């Protein structure tokens, strides 16, 4: 799949600003769609609306005009307004960046969130955001909008996000349940490094209230594979606890517990019919975008 082979982390790192990074990721993905099995998700005809002065004449339905003597514009799927929320976890663990990663977990989440926000606004969807920043317990809430200034507003909030404190996902989910009233599509970006029992009820409540949730679990290769060889000092970013560990003595036990942890989350999201995609910080982010595009088509 050619579109997955052209992502260049060095080119991404050379770009200044989240805006350009987001466009590089999303435009690169969309450019490569014609070489991938995801071709065809971009635009589909939906229905008609009355012609308004200034509309693109290429979208006029001339056959319908000949029958009715009225001007109609073909309305496409990207014009059907949907309300989206970006919810980005800022737990301290999101600051981690392994030696093979092209960004920290929060960096990757920020870029993906910005790329999808840019795409949604281009498609005339309404995009909003709920976040916790730093040690502040007061959520930052951006009401969904299609306005021309919305991308800049959301970019500034994403750029200012700082990981801090302990686990914050459960608290962020509680704010999301409280703040999102009308039925919406919610995009979660988190490493999910919290006990499944602490977030299960929140995700179930969101589903019960009719929201569609897409979960992007951002993880580092070190967490997934535990590739360490030499004894070294490990620090818990959320508690500050430190411990010297011999990797060869704990690798099997760690991987067994990690795989169990992942299985619990997969089971939770499968049971709730919530799409769940693992995004590795050392890998191409376009697989996550492909999942989003496929799910977006189903939800329209």
HELIX and SHEET records of a PDB file:
HELIX    1   1 UNK A    2  UNK A    4  5                                   3    
HELIX    2   2 UNK A    9  UNK A   14  1                                   6    
HELIX    3   3 UNK A   18  UNK A   31  1                                  14    
HELIX    4   4 UNK A   32  UNK A   35  5                                   4    
HELIX    5   5 UNK A   57  UNK A   59  5                                   3    
HELIX    6   6 UNK A   62  UNK A   68  1                                   7    
HELIX    7   7 UNK A   77  UNK A   79  5                                   3    
HELIX    8   8 UNK A   92  UNK A   95  5                                   4    
HELIX    9   9 UNK A  105  UNK A  122  1                                  18    
HELIX   10  10 UNK A  150  UNK A  160  1                                  11    
HELIX   11  11 UNK A  169  UNK A  179  1                                  11    
HELIX   12  12 UNK A  196  UNK A  208  1                                  13    
HELIX   13  13 UNK A  221  UNK A  225  1                                   5    
HELIX   14  14 UNK A  247  UNK A  271  1                                  25    
HELIX   15  15 UNK A  286  UNK A  299  1                                  14    
SHEET    1   A 2 UNK A  45  UNK A  50  0                                        
SHEET    2   A 2 UNK A  72  UNK A  76 -1                                        
SHEET    1   B 6 UNK A 140  UNK A 145  0                                        
SHEET    2   B 6 UNK A 126  UNK A 131 -1                                        
SHEET    3   B 6 UNK A  83  UNK A  88  1                                        
SHEET    4   B 6 UNK A 185  UNK A 190  1                                        
SHEET    5   B 6 UNK A 212  UNK A 219  1                                        
SHEET    6   B 6 UNK A 276  UNK A 280  1                                        
SHEET    1   C 2 UNK A 232  UNK A 235  0                                        
SHEET    2   C 2 UNK A 242  UNK A 245 -1                                        
END                                                                             
